[in-house]
Amino acid sequence: MRHPHTRTTRRRMVTALTVLLLAAPGTAPALASDDRPASPALADGLALTPPMGFNNWNSTQCRAEFNESMVKGIADIFVDKGLKDAGYQYVNLDDCWALPDRDADGKLVPDPARFPNGIKAVADYVHAKGLKLGIYTSAGTKTCSNIGFPGALGHEYSDARQFADWGVDYLKYDNCNNQGVDAKSRYTTMRDALRATGRPIVYSICEWGQNKPWEWASDVGHLWRTTGDISDSWGSMLSILKQNLPLAPHAGPGHWNDPDMLEVGNGGMTDTEYRSHFSMWSVMAAPLLIGSDLRTASAETFEILGNKEVIAVDQDPLGKQGSVVSSEGGRWVVAKEMKDGSRTVALFNESGSPQRIATTAAAVGLPAADAYTLRDLWQHRTYNAAGTISATVPAHGTVLVRVTAERKWQQYPPAVELGLEGSLLVQAAAPAALTTTVTDLGRSPARQVSVRLSGPEGWSVRATSPTSAAALPTGRSLHTSWSVTAPQGTPTGSYDLTLKASYRSPSGLRVETVLPFDATVVVPPPSGTSGLGDLPWLSAANGYGPAERNTSNGESAAGDGHPITIGGVVYAKGLGVHAESSVEYYTGGSCETVTAQVGVDDEKGANGTVAFEVWADGTKVASTGVLTNAMPAQPLTADVTGARLVRLVVTDGGDGIDSDHADWADAQLSC
């Protein structure tokens, strides 16, 4: 639980679519797995599937609302809302539960203001609900909060005994203030201390992946953090996902890769992004620890967290972490082998516009068969499929399907794909062209096929080619052209459109499928030279907090940046971001050049290493090497002549994310 910028301060800091089938086999994985085998797992029968539960940190941190009443309330909600029945069992306390000092006997003391009846009383309450209690401390002299509560370094056996006596079932063991003591030694000592209590306690190693625990910790703990802390943003979630995916060979029953807790419901991402977050953590067999305050959670949050079909993927007893099949152009295919021989396949779109993502049954490891059944785990529908797996996936969305070689496929309707050819960018009062497709990707034909497109009130949406077909055999498509016009004066931004198709299966069953997507109303940039910090962007994903205009990244809150400063030089204009980041602009084919002075901002010490890239219509047109905090600003010029879309990207420089505050100083666009 460290801050993603420093090692010494405390952090914290889709609707599902009908899946389609048709497409070329998956390309080679873009991320190479570290396939050295893990050491033997602990043979204690604990955490045979990834732990599921709750941790308060992401929603409350050390604020006053973290107390006995909250913890009991979460336990009540687990039972009342069906989360216990869905598999969630641990109610875990994070930092700040104790007083800042031990008592005269060297014992930990629960904060009487937060926990007036002590930790054992809370554990008893949680246990009475049929649930389990977790607690937190650090493998150092102090915990990670700025206050610095007592850590367990040098007190491992005494603290473990207290935890066991209180009835604790789970320990999260952090990494702050560790005095330079070898990580494997520190974490092994606590393992032995927990074992000596005789109480079964799941042991979560939280050393942020600094010492590659996946290589040595499978006989030390039951799970280990593979990354720095997550924050409630698309960029943070995406960065952590990419770091955890290559580690699949090291996960299994009793020893799990932990990409940190869930942010679902905390408000920093859209519901589509939260569904992707939950889908991908489940495909990765990650621990599912709810990080939102369920007392104020929305119905959509409960729907996401309570999806039993997705949870079953995470909790599959085979214990395989999903592996990357392909990832070209931000179109990810990740496949997870299941105990019953099926494969769960995630089609994940990291980009800011809809993309068609495709693979095959063979590519995800299924045997050859006449046909397959395909279960959409968000739609809760089953289709028949001819052998390829594909969908048009919305921006930042995930289609999650479970695919099985099935002899009784005829009882299900054919899988039908709704597709878009490109994203829809609209200038007000100017007609924009869009082509949609309806493709039969099942083994059986789709009959009486029709399609319709609807837009916001006041928009003109008109088909300019046929919208129906009597039948579509396997692999055939209905292509329809549309003219879409937003009214004069429509403000810039995203607007919801919906593509719907209706068809009948050979048995006469009527099926409707829906593809919601966004149209973006844009205006071309002005002629001349403009500062990119002053122009509207189409999208901005940032690794920590929001991207900032004309200031540095700052911390996690919007508007908390400082003057952009690189190598002691202050710049009045530009963009302040944090790796991994991507900021996209509409340039409408009328611009020529992007220029900037780029580098690591001075605000975060000497650890930052980043690299800058400029992309024009999906092609990289300029880049830097790895830049460090010790380097002055570097000039960067990119030719973007004729491009409709320009994207500014910052990567972590290949060494993970730590203090990666990056500046596009004096960033300008010439048109």
N, C-alpha and C positions, 0 to 999 in steps of 0.2 A: 504494500500500500504506500508506495512512494510517489512523490510528485514526478510527472514524466520529464521534468526539466532538471531536477537536482537530486542528489542522493541524500541530502541532509534535511530538507524541509518536507513537511507533510503535504501530500497532495490535497483536497482532491481537486488537487488543483481544483398496396398490392392486392391490394386485392389479388387473390390467387386467380390464375388464368387457366382456361382449359389447355391442357398440355397437348402438344402436337407431336406428330412424328413425321420426320422426313429430314434428311440432312446428311451431310458428309460425316464420316467417322470423326471422332474427336482428335484434335491435334495433340502433339506431344506436350506434356506438362511444362508450364513456364517456370514452375518452382521445383527445384530438385529436392528430393527428400533426403534427410540425413538418415540413412538406413542402417546405421550401426545398431545392433540389438541392445535392448535395455537389459539391465541386470535383473535377477530374479525378484519377483514381487513379494511383498510381505505375505506370509502364509497365515494370516489371522482371520480370514473370512470377512473382513470389513471392506466397504466401498467396492463391492463386486460390480456394481454399476455406478455411473457418476453421481456424486451426492447432489441432492435436490433440496432446496430450502429457501431461506431468506437471510439477508445480512443488511443491517441498517445503514451502512456507511454512505452509500451513494445518494441516499435521500436526506439523511439528517446530519451526517458527520458528527461533530461534538456538540451540536445545538441542544438546548434544554429539552426538546421534545423526545430525545433519546432517553427513555427511562422505563421503569417497570411497567407502567401503564401501557406504553407503546408495545412492548414485547408481548405482554399478555394479549393485547388487542390483535396483534398479528397472528398469534396462535389461534385465537377465536376465529379469525377470518379464514385461516387455513381449513378449519373444519366447516364453517358455515358456507363458504363459497366453493367447496368441492376441491380445493387445492390439495388437501391431504389425500383424498381419494385419487387424485391425478398423480400422486407420487411424491409430493413435497413433504419433507419430514423434519428438516433442521431449521430451528429458529436461532440465528447466530448473532451474538453481541460483537460489535467491533470495538475499536479503541474508545477510551474515555469512560469506561465503566468503573474504574478504580479511583481511589484518592491518589494524589501525587506522591505520597510517601508510604512506605511500609510501616507496620506497627513495631513495637519494641521487640517483638520476637522475629522480626523479619518477614512477617506474613503480609500478603496482599489484603487490602481493605476495600471492599466495595464502597462507592460513593453513596453516603446515606441519603443525599438529596435525590439522587436518581433511583436508587434501589434501597428504599428504607427497610425492606424486609430481608435484604441480603440476596445473594445469587442462588442459594439452595432453595429458597422459597419460590423463586422464578422457575428454577428447574423443575420443582415439584409440580407447579401449575402446568408447565409445558408437557411434562410426562403424563399428567392426568388426562391430557387431550390426545394421548397416543402419539405424541411428537417427541423430538429430541432437542437438546439445547447445546449451542456452540458458544465458545468464548474466544477471546483474542489476547495475544501478547506478542512481544518482539524478542528475537534472538539477539538482544543487545542490552545495554544498561538502561535504556529508556525506550518507550514506544515511539511511534512515528508522529504523533500529534505535536503541535507547536508547544503545548504545555509540557509534554514529556512525562508520561506516567511510568511507573516502574516496569522495566523489562525483566526478562527471565535469565539473562546471562549470569551464570554463577549461582542461580537460584532454581535450576531446572527441576531437581527432585522435590524440593519443597513446594514449588508452584504446581507441579503436576499432581502432587498429593492433594493440595487444596482443590484443584479442579475436579479430581476424582471424588473427593468427599462431598463436594457440592452437587454431584450428579451430572457433570459436564460430559457430553457425548462427542464433541468435535472441537478441535483446537486449530485456529488459524495463527500461524507463527511467522511474524513479519521479520524485517531485515535491517531496521534502522539502529543507529548507534551501536554497531557491532564491534567496535574497537579493533577492527582489522583481524579478528579471529577467523580462522579458516571456516568457510561456510559448511563444508561437509561435516567438519568436527562439531560445529555448533548445533546443526540440525540433527546429527546422529545422537548427541547427548540428550536432547529432548525426546527423541524416539525411545531411548533406553529408559528415560525417566517416566514416560507415559506407560511403557510396558511394565515397569516395576510396580505401578499402582494396581495392576490386575484388572483394571476397568477397560472395557473396549472403547477406545476413543479414536475417531477418525482424525488423521493428522494431515493438515494442509500446510505445505511448505510455501511460504510467500517471500522468496528472495528475488523475485522479478526477472528470473531467467538469466541473471548476471553470470552465474557459474555453470550454465548448461545443466541444470539438475536432471533433465531427461536422460543424461548419460550416466548418472550415478545414484539417483534418489529413489529408484523403484523399490529398493529394500530398506528405505529410510522412512518415506512418507507415502500416503495414499494418493496424493495429488500434489502438483507443484506448479506454481505460476511460471509461465513461459515468457511473460512480457512485463513492461511497466504497467501502471494503473490505467484503466479505461476511464474515459470521460463521456458525458452524454452528448456526443456529436458523431455525425456520420464519418468524419475523417478519422477520429480516434478508433471507432469500431472497425473501420476498414483496415487501418494500419495493424491493429492487433490480430485481426483475422489472417492477414497475409503472413504475419510472423508465426502464427500457430499452425497453419496448414501444413508446412513441410515436416512437422514433427510427428506425423501419423504413426510411423513404425514404433514409437516409444510408448504408446498408450495401450491399455488393456485392463482387464478386470483387476481391481485393487491398485492400479497405478495409472493416473490420468494426467494428461496435459491440461492445465488450467489457464485459459486466456482471460481470466478475471470475471467479475460478476456481471449480471445482466443490468442494462439500463432501461429496459422496456418499461414505459409508462412515466419516465421522469420528465418528459416534455421537450427534450432537445432534438428529437428526431420525429419524423412523420410515422404514422402507423405502418405505411409500406416499409420504411426503413427498420422499424422495430420487428416486423415480421421476418425481414431478412436476417436481422440480428439473432432472433430466436431460432430460425431455420438453420442458420449456419452453425450456431453453437451446438445444436442437436446433431447435425451431421458430423461435427467434429467430436462427438461423444464428450463434450465439455461438461463440467459441473454446471447445474442450472440453479444459481442462487439469485433470487429476486432481489433487486436493489431499489425498488420503488416503494413508497409508503402506501401500502394496500388500503389503508383507512380512507384515502382520498382517491383511489384509482378509478379510472373510467371503465365502463363496460367493455370497451375495445381492449383495454389492457388485460382484463380478466379473460377475454376471449383468446387473446394471443397466448398468455401464460398457461391457460387451461386446456390448450389443444392436445387432447390425449393421443391423437395419431402422430403428432410431431414428437411429443414426449416419448412415445414408444420407440422412435428412432434413436433418441439419445440413450434410452434405458435398455436397448437390445442386449440380451445376455452374452452374445458373442463378444461384445466389447471392442469392436473394430472402430477406429477413427477413420472418417472418410478421407479419401485420397484425391488429389487433383488429377483429373483426366485431361483438361485443357483450360486455357485461360487467355487466349489471344484476344486482344482488343478490349479487355475488361469483361469478356464473356466467359464466365467461369462455369465449368462443369466439375462437380465434386461428387464422387460416388462412394457409398458406404455399404459394405457387405453385411447382410443380416443373417441371423442364425438359421432362418427358414430357407436360406438360399436365394431370397430375393435381393434386389439392390435398391437402396434409397438414393435418388439422384437429385441434387440441387442444381438448378439452372439459375445462376446468380449474375445479375447485371450491375456492375459497379459504376457504369457510366451514367451521365445525366440525361440520356434520351433512350426511348425504347430500342431494344435490340433483339434480333432473333438469335437464339442460342440452341445448339443442336449437338447431339451425339447419337450413338447407336447402342443397342443391347449388347453387342459384342464388345464394344469399347469399354463398357462399364462392368464387364466380366460375366455376363449371362450366357448360358449355352444357346446354341442355335435352336430355333423352334418355329413352328408354323405361324404362331402369333403369340402375343403377350397381353397380359392385363396391366393396366396402368392406373394406379390409384392416386388421385390428386389429394394431397393431405391437407390443403387449406379449403378446397371446394367440397371435400368429402364425397367425391364421385369417382366411379370406376368406368374405364373405357377399354376397348380392345385396340391393339396397336400392331402394326406390321413389322416392327423391328427397329425403328429409329425413334429417337426421343427428342422433341423440339418444342419450343414455345417462343412467342414474342413476349418478352419480359419487360415490364415497365421500368423506367429509370429507378435505380437503387432497389429494384424488386427481386424477389426469388420465387420461382416455381419449384415446388417440392413434390416429387412423385415417388411412389414405391412401385417397382416394375418386377413382374413375375412371369416366367415362362409357364403358360397356362393352357391346358387342353380344352377347358370349358369357356374359352373366350367368346364364343358366339352369343352368350346371354347378355353381353354388354354392347352398348352402342359404339360406333367407331369414334376414335379420337379425331377431333376437327380443330385445326389451328386457325385462329384469326391473326392476321399479320398486317403490318404497316411497312410501306417502302419508304424509309427515311422518317425523320422527325418533322413536325408541322410547325413552321415559323411563319407567322402572319403579320403583315403590316396592315393597320387599320384601313378599311375601305378599299383594299386591294385584294382581288381574288387570289387565293393560294391553292395550288393543286396538291391532291393527295391520292395515292393509290392504295387500296386495301386488297387483301387476299383472304379467301376462305379455302382451306386445303384439307382434303380427306386424307388422314394419315393412319387410319385404321385398316384392318384386314378386310372389312366389309364396306360396301358403298354407303355413302350418305345420299339420301333422297329428299326431294322437295326443299332444296337449299335456298334460303333467302338471307339478305343482309341489309341492315339499315344503319345509318350514322346520324347521331344527334349531337347538337352543340348547345351552348348557352342561349338563353332567351335573347332574341334580337339578332342572332347570327343567321346568316344565310348558308345552308348546307344543301347542296344539290348534286345528285348523281348525274354523271355525264356518260355512263356506260351501263350495261345490264346489271341488275342487282339480284338476279335469281338464276337458278339452274335446276333442271329436272332431276339430275343425278350427278354425283361426283364419284367416279371410281377411285380406288386406292391411288394416291399420289397426284390426283388431278385437282386443279384449283379454279375458283371463280375469282377473276380479277375485276375490280370495280374502280373506276375513276370518279373523283369527287372534286367539286369546286367549293371552297370554304372561304367566307368573307366575314370579317368582324366589322361591326358598325363604325362609322367615322367617329373619332374621339375616344375609342376604347382605350383605356389606360394600358400601359405595358404590364406584363406579368403572365402568369400561367392560368389557363382556363380549362375546365374539365369537358372532354368529349367522350362519347361512348359509342363503340362499335358493337353491334349485336348481330348474331347469326342464329338462324333457326333451321333445323333439319330433322329428318326422320331416319331411324335405324331401319334395317331390313324387316324387323318385326313390327314396324309401325310406331315405335316409341318416339314421341316428339322430344327433342333436346334443344335447349337454348344455351348459348354460351356468350359471354360478354368479355370485351376487352376495353377497360377504361384507360384513357391516356390523356396527356396534356397537350394543348396547343399553346404556344408561347407568342404573345403579341409583342413585337419588337419595333424599335425605330433604329434606322441606321445612324452610326455616329456622325457628328458634325464634320464638315470639311475642315482641313487644317490639322493642327497638332493639339491633342487633348491629353490631359493627365488621366491615367487609368484609375487612379484613386478617386476621380470625380465622375467617372462614367458608370452607368448601371451595368451590372453583370447578369448573365443568364443564370449562373449557378456558382456556388462557392462551397467547396468541402475543405475542412481544415482539421489538422491533427489534434489541436487542443484549443478549445474556445473558438470563437468565430474569426474569420479573416477580417482585418481592420483596414479602413480607408485612411490614408495619410497619417497613420501612427503605427507603432510597432504592434506585435501580437499581444503583448501584455500577459494576462493570465486568462482564466476561463470565462470571465464575464465579458459581455459586449461593452465596448467603449472604454476598456481599462488600459489601453496601450499608452505608450510614451512617445516622445519624438523619435523618429527613425534615426538610428545612429549606427554607423558601420565604421570601425577603425577610428573612432573618435570624431568622425565627420557627421554632422547633423543635416538631415534632409527634410525639407518642409512637406514634400509630397511623395506619394507612392502607396504600396500595399504592404501591410505587415501580416505574415502568415506563420504557420508552424507545420513542419513536415509531419505526415504526408499531406500535401495540399494541392488543390486544383481549382483555379478560378477561370471561368469561361465567359467570353464576350461575343456578342453578335456584331460582326463587322460588315455583313451584307455585300461582300465582294468589292467594296469601295475603298479599301485601305491598303497601305503598302508596307509599313514598317512599324515594328515594336522596338523600343529602346529602353534600357534601364541600367542602373548601377546596382549590382546584386551582391549580397553577402549575408553573413550571420550577424544578427543584431547584437550590440554590445551588452544588452540588458541581462544576459544569462551566462556569464562566466566563460570558461574555456572549453566546455565539452562539446559545443555544437558543431556538427558536420552536416552539410547539406549539398545538394546539387540542383541546378535550375534548368528547366526545359521550356521551350515555346513550341506549341503544336498549332498547325493550321489545317483545318478540315481533316483531322485525323493523321496528319503527317508531322513528324518531329522536324522542325526547321532550324532550331538553334538549341545549344546546350552548353553548360559549363562542366568542368571537372568538379571534383569534390572541393568545397570551400570550407574553411574553418574560421573560428572566431579570431584567430591570430592574423588573418589576411585582410587587407583593405578591400574596399568595394571593387568589383570587377565589372567592366563594361560588357553589356550583352546587347547584340543587335540581331533582329530576326526579320527576314523578308516574308511578309504575309500577303503578298500581292494577289488579289482576286479571291481570297478566302472568305467564306461566309461566317466561319466560327474560328475564334482564336482562343487557345487555352494556355494558361500559365501554370506550370507544374513545378512543385518542389518535392524532391525525394529526400530520404534520410541519409544519403551518401553511402548507403550500403552497410552501415555499422549499427543499425538500430536507432531508436529515438531517445535522445537525451539532450535537453537544452537546444533543440533544433528550431530556434526562432530565426526566421528568414525574412529578408526585406527585398522587395522590388522597389528600390529607391529611385525617385525621379522617373518612374515608369510612364512612358508616353506612347501614344498611338497616332500615327500620321496617316491621314486619309485625304 
